[in-house]
Amino acid sequence: MSNQYIHQKQKSPVKAIREHCKECMGGAIKLIKECPSTSCALYEFRFGTNPFLKKEMTPEQRMEAGERLRKARMNRGSGQRESQGERHETLRATVEKNSPGNIPTAQENSLPPLN
């Protein structure tokens, strides 16, 4: 039994089409590019992407999208919106604030005398 039949939690339709094309070509991925069945309804999707969803983006838009993707990937593992770096900074500040050298003495806590 090949790995392609093992159930996955989520699989996009275009990835399922890619697997179908691979199976249709006898398991040879290299042959998918040379597919002779141009009348096949799945022909345009054989590379595992949707050719009709191409976006024209400026370099600035690419940078912004890349940054959003990096943040999303970092947040995916934590299940929270706070990034790993922000969590480390919060933890570091809490530890420094509560360390024995930073606890104010009674004299430091007293208010200055009123004039």
Secondary structure as UniProt FT lines:
FT   HELIX           3..5
FT   HELIX           13..24
FT   TURN            25..27
FT   HELIX           29..32
FT   TURN            33..34
FT   TURN            38..39
FT   TURN            41..42
FT   HELIX           43..45
FT   TURN            46..47
FT   HELIX           51..53
FT   HELIX           59..78
FT   HELIX           84..98
FT   HELIX           100..102
FT   HELIX           106..109
//
